[in-house]
Amino acid sequence: MSLIENIIRPDVRELDAYHVPDSAGYLKLDAMENPYRLPEDMQKRLGEHLAHVALNRYPVPSYTALKAKIREKLGVPDGYDVIVGNGSDELIVIVSTALARQDRRARVLAPVPTFVMYALSARFAGLDFVGVPLKADFSLDMDAMLEAIRTHRPSVLYLAYPNNPTGNLFDVKDMLALIDAMKDTGIVISDEAYQPFAQTSMMPYLPMHPNLVVMRTVSKLGLAGVRLGYMSASPELLAEFDKVRPPYNVNVLTEAAVEFALDHIDVFNEQAASLRTERENLSAALSTLPGITVLPSSANFVLVRLENADRVFEKLLARKVLIKNVGKMHILLDNCLRITIGTPEENRQFLDLFAACLR
């Protein structure tokens, strides 16, 4: 037996590492990033702000000032706090770690297809993941979801709101019904990574539902490079999650950059509004192309279905256009491509190349 076989878990050895394609020289519309950089005057002021950060010191692990700005600027209810992480990915890991019991295998539930890290994080932590297929229109199959809750009694239910990669918002009444069904079983996490483009949130429901957790990130807002996620829940829940959070998990440059950005949140809100407009423009233009079905989206991307999606995707790659081929993620996504919303010029360029690939 080799060293690797002797020490590495078999299920880990079977996995492939997360692959991010080289995007140099490409029209990059594959990662749900905000295409707009900060205005030049803000770039200069941010540089001056970061120059005063004490890089020789560890972060103060309470992150008091950062959390205060998040509560003030991002709609956290009065009396509720947040914990922060290195992107929402780390927050998912924190949740999985806190729920990984030694006396029995806890279960994680989510409708599928959805964000892949729910299942991966559960697997890494030794939790069982149960996926419940969405309906063909990507809405929640409530009968199946409620049955899964009764049968599996999951410790956590993830509901991406809007959902990735489908882009749609689940019905709020359905979400509230699931939160109620989970009240004696576990927590429900409303993952709102795309909230700036949906303009709706489960945050106001936190005081009414002690088993509700709202998780977000500033990545889609326009700060993907600094990697900061945050989540809010009842003080009792946050206290338990905070016990397994690494003490210096957010670096001082990220902390300072996000504090600066939140003081200029109006700039990012204007960019989000522009992207919402571009989403509608791109969706309308795609709908005029032959053989293209555009699915409704409340995120900063659109999902389209077409025949021969694999071939069209390869043609786009040959023309140095990066989008996401999601067709192999789940049977419901067969022949689907996901396109991140870019600037007006990027979207025009994409439409021309996409139309050429269809011919």
N, C-alpha and C positions, 0 to 999 in steps of 0.2 A: 504494500500500500504506500502510495506517495505521500509526501508531506501535505500537499493540498487535500488529498482525499482523507487524510487522517484528521485534519483540523477544521476544514471548511464544511459547513452544513451542506448536505446533498442538494436541497432545494435552491440554495444560493449558487452552487456550482452549475446548475442547469440554466440559470438566468443569463441574459445578455446585459451588459452595461448600457445605461441610457445614452443614446447616440444623438448628438446634435450635429447636423450637417454643416459643412463649411459654407458660409454665406458670402464670402468675399466676391465682389463683382456681380452678385445676383440682385434681382428685384425681390426683396425679402418680405414675403407676406405669409409666413408660416407659423409665427410664434405669438400672435396676439399682443404685439408691442404697440405702444403709442409711437407713431412715426415722427412726431414733432419733438425737436430739441428745445431746450429752454431758450428764451430770447437772449440776445447777446448781452444786454445789460444785466440780466439775472445771472448769466454764466459768470460774469466778472465779479458780481457781488457774492455769489456762492463760493468762488475761489478764494476771495478775501476772508469769507466766513470760515472756510475749512482750514485756512492757514493758521488760525488761532487754536485749532484743536490740539490737545496734549496727546500726541501719539505715543509718548513714553509711558503713559498711564493706562491701566486697565479701565474699561468702562465702569461706571457706578451701576451695579446690577439692578438697582431699583428703577432706573430709567424714568425718574419722576417727572422731569420737564417734558420729555417726549410723550409720555402717556397722557399728561395733562393737555397737550396740544391735540392729540388724537381725540380725546374726549370732547374737547371744545369745538374742533373743526369738522369732525366726521360723524356727528349725529349719535353719539353714545348717550343713552338715557341718563338722566340725573341719578346719582347714587350708584352708578355702575362703573367699574374699572375695566381695564384691559390688561392682557399680558402680550408681550411682543416676541417675535421669533424671526429667524433668518428666512424670510419668506413664509408663506402659508404652508409650504412643504414641511418645515420644521415643526410648525404647530400641529400638523397631522401626526408627525412622529411623537410629539409630546403626548397627545391624546392616546395614541396606541400604546405607548409605554405605561401610562397611568392605568390603562384598562387591562393590561396583560396580567391576569391573575395566575397564581401558581397552583391553586387548588382545582381549577377547571378552565377549559378553553373558552374564553369569551368570544362573542361573535360580533362582526361588523356587517351592517346591512346597507345597501345602496341600490337605487334603480340603475340599470345599465342599458345602454352605454353611458359612461360618465367619466370623470377625472380618474386617470389610471392610478394615481398615488393612493387613493383610498384602499384599493386591494393590495398594492405593493407594500404599503406601510403595515397593513394588518398582517401580511405574510411574514414580513421581517420580524415583527414583534411576537409571532407565534399565535396570532388570532385567526379564527376562521372567518373568511369573507363569503357573504351570501349576496349574490346579485340577482335582482328581480327585473326581468326585461320590461322596458317601457312598451307602451302601445305603438302601433305602426306610425301614428302621428306624433310620437315622442312625448305624449302626455303620460302621467302616472297611471299605472294599472292598479287602482285602489283595492280591488278585491284581492289581487295577488300580494300587494304590499301588506295589507292587514293580516292576511293569512300567514305571511312570512314572519310578521311580528309575533303572532300567537304561537307559531311553531318553533321559531328559533330563539325568541326572547333576546334580541341583540342588546349589547351594551351601548351601542351607538348606531344611529342612522344618519348617513350623510345625504343631504339634499343640496346639490349645486344649483344656485339661484341667481342668474340664469345657469342652465346646464351647459357643460362643455363635454363633447364637441357639438351638441345639437343646437345650442344657441337660444332655446326657448325657455320661457318662464313657466314653472309649474303653477297650477291654480292655488291661490292662497288658502281657499277653503280646504283643499286636499291636504296642504301642508299642515294646517292647524289640526285637522283630523288625525294626521299621523303623529303630531306632537302629543295630542291627547292620548292616543293609543299607546304611546311609549312612556307615559308618565310613571308607570309602576315598574318599568323594565330598564330604561336607560335614557340617554340623552339624544337629542336631535341637533345636528350641526347644519345650520344654513350657511353654506359656503358661497360668499358673495364677492368673488374675485372680480366680477364684471359689473358690479353695482353702479359705477359711474355711467354706464351705457344703458342701464335698465331703469334707473331713477326710481326704484322701489326697493324696499328692504324689510327684513323681519326684525330689525333693531327695535322698533316701537313695541314689539310683542314680548320683549325680554321680561318686563316686570310682571306680566301675567302668566308666564310659563317658566317655572324654575328649572325645567329640564331642557330648556332651549339655549343653544350656544350660537353666536353669530361670529363667523370667521371671515376676514377680509385680507386683502393685500394692497399695497400701493403700486404694485408692478404694472398693472394695466392702466392705472391713472397716468403713468408717464415716468415711473421711477424703477423700471425693471432691473436696472443695473445695480441699485443699492441693496436690493433684497430685504424687504421688511414686510412681515405679516403681523396682524394683530387679531385678537379675538376677545369678545366680551361675553360674560355669563354671570350667574349669581356669584356673590362673593365666596360662598362655600365651594362651588365648583372651581373657580379660579385659584383658590388657595391650594387645592389638591393638585391641579395641573402645574402650578408654579413650583411644587416640590421636585418635579422631574425635569424642569427647565434648566439647561446649563447656565451657570451664573453670569457668564460673559458672552451670551449668545448673539448679541447685536453689537457690532463694532462701533467705535467712536465716530468714524467718518459717516457711516450710515445714520447714526443717531443725529449728528449735526446736520447732515444733508436733508433728512426728512423734517426736522424741526424748521429749517429754512424754507423748505417747500410748502409746509403747512401754513406758514406766514404769508404765502403767495398762492393760496389754494384757488383763488379766482382765475389765475392763469391756466391751471390744469382743468378747472371746470369749463372754461371756454374751449379748450382743446377737445374735451370730451363731447361738448355740444357740436363742434365741427365734425367729429367722427360719427356722431349719430346722424347728422345730415348726410354725410358721405355714405354711410351704411344704406340709407334709403335710396340714394342716387345709384349706388352700385347694384343693389338688389333689383331696382327697376330696369336698369340697363341689361343685367344678366337675364331677366325674364323675357326680354325680346329675342334672345338667341334661340335658335331651333334646338329642341330636344333637351332644354335645360329646365329643371324644376328647382326653384329657389325656396328654401325653407324659411319660415319666419324666424327672425333673430332679434334678441334684446341685448346682445353682446357686441363686442367690437370685431366680429367676424360674421361671415355668412356661410351657410352650408348649402351646397348645390348637389343635385343628383342628376346623372347623365349616363348614357350608355358608353361603354368603353372608357370608363374613368381612368383606369390604369394607363391606357395608351395615351390619353390626353395629358395625364400627369407627366409621363416620360417626355412627351413633346415639349411641355413647358420647361422641364429641366434642361433640355437641349437648348432652349432659348434663354437659359439663365434666369428662370422664374421659379422661386421657391414658394409653394403652398403646401398644405398638408393633405396627404392621401389617407383618409381615415377608413377606407373601405374594408380593411382587414381587422379593424378593431372589434366589430360586432356585426352579426348578420343584418341587423336593422340599418347599418350604415353602408350596405353593399352599393358600390358605384357612387360613393359620396366623396366630395372634395371640400375642404374647409379653407376659406380665403380670409385672411386678416384684412381689415380695412386700412388702407394707406392714405396718403395725401391725395388730393384731387388729381395731381399729375401722375402719381403712381397708379391710381385706379384707372385712369385713362390708358396708360401704358399697358396695364394688365388686360384690360378689355380688348384692346387691339390684338395682343398676342394670343389671348384665350380664343378669340373668334377665329384667328388664323389656324390654331390647333384643332379646331372643330371641323375645319374644311377637309 
